[in-house]
Amino acid sequence: MTSLRTVGLGIAYDELQVGDQFRTLARTLTETDLVNFINTTGMVEVLFTDVEYAKTHAPQGGRLVPGALVYAVAEGLLVQATLQRTGLAFLSMNFEILKPTFVGDTVHVEVEVLECRATSKTPDRGLVRTRNNIVNQHEEVVISYAPLRMAASTKLRDRDA
């Protein structure tokens, strides 16, 4: 049997350098996303559930989306693009919401590598810290966060590929 190359693999820590930058594809946040998220999590805050209340109390009277949902969508975009078989552990992060996000906004993630090095215990794993800016369709950064992750090396990622 011929061996087939595996596509869709993430970026291994030893393929990254401090200063590397990239962006993900974009995704539009829908009313269905909002309703499913608030019902799943129990975030039934009136700003998210009561359209009439939001008209008078939300910024610009818009249909607000919880920052936690925006963050979750961003992480999903990153998993699809960069973390398959390389993301081993999410260790910590700094997180800041800068602007509101609304139903109908389209977001993508812009990433810069801030730190990248082998762990002290094993060379097939590394520590990668990035600055992840979630950017809307107006090119405004709505959320900025800096996660520290443990990531696989190319050797570990490709072992069973």
PyMOL commands that set and color helices and strands:
alter all, ss='L'
color gray80, all
select helices_A, chain A and resi 13-15+31-41+46-49+51-57+59-61+67-83+154-158
alter helices_A, ss='H'
color red, helices_A
select strands_A, chain A and resi 21-23+27-28+87-97+106-118+125-135+141-152
alter strands_A, ss='S'
color yellow, strands_A
deselect
rebuild
show_as cartoon
